[in-house]
Amino acid sequence: MEQEIDQRLERLESLYAEQDHVIEGLNDALARQDQELVRLRGEVEQLSRRLQSLKDGISDIDPAHDRPPHY
């Protein structure tokens, strides 16, 4: 009976160690993904501002002034 309890306890300790390792790996992956998400959000904001700047520049162009000579 005592041997069976010892085996079960060893099994539980092994499972705990394995789960702890998996959780640590998942936590590391989540931290990396969070950093990547912050970086990508910054890039999207930068591209959005750049696109808006280009749109503003295009709207400032007078189409009548920029007609090709054949018109």
N, C-alpha and C positions, 0 to 999 in steps of 0.2 A: 504494500500500500504506500509506504513512504517513498519507494523508488518511483512509483507511478506519479506521485505528487511532484517529485523532483524533476521528472521528465516533462511534466506539464508546465512547471515553472520555467524550466529551460526554454521550452517552446515559446512561452509567452514573452520571455526576455528577448529571445531571438526575433520574434515578430515585432516587438516594441523597437528594437534597434533598427530593423529594416524599415519600419514606418517612419522613424525619426530621420533616417537617411533620405527617404523619398520626400518627406515634407521639407527638409532642408534644400533639396534639389529644386522642388517646386517653388519654394520661396526665392531662391536665386534666379530662377527663370522669370518669375513675376517681376522681380526688381529690374532685370534687364529689359523686359518688355515695357515697363513703366518709363524707363529712361529713353527708350526708343520712341515711345508715344509722345513724350515731351518734345523730343527733337523733331519728330515729324509734324507735330502741331506748329512748332516754330516755323518750319519750312512752308507749311500751308499758309500761315499768316503772311509770311514774306512774299510768297507767290501771289497771294490775293491782293496785297498792296501794290505789287508790281503790275498786275493785270489792271487794277483800277487806274493806276497812273497811265498805262498805255491807252485805256479807254478814254480817259480825260484828254489825253493828247490828241486822239483821233477826233473827238467831238469839237476840238478847237479849230479844226481845219475847215476852211470855207470851200465847199464843193464847187461853187461858181468860179472861184479863183483858180482852182486846180484842174480845170477842164483841159483835156488834151487839145492841141491846136486844130484838129480836124473838125471840131464842133463849131 
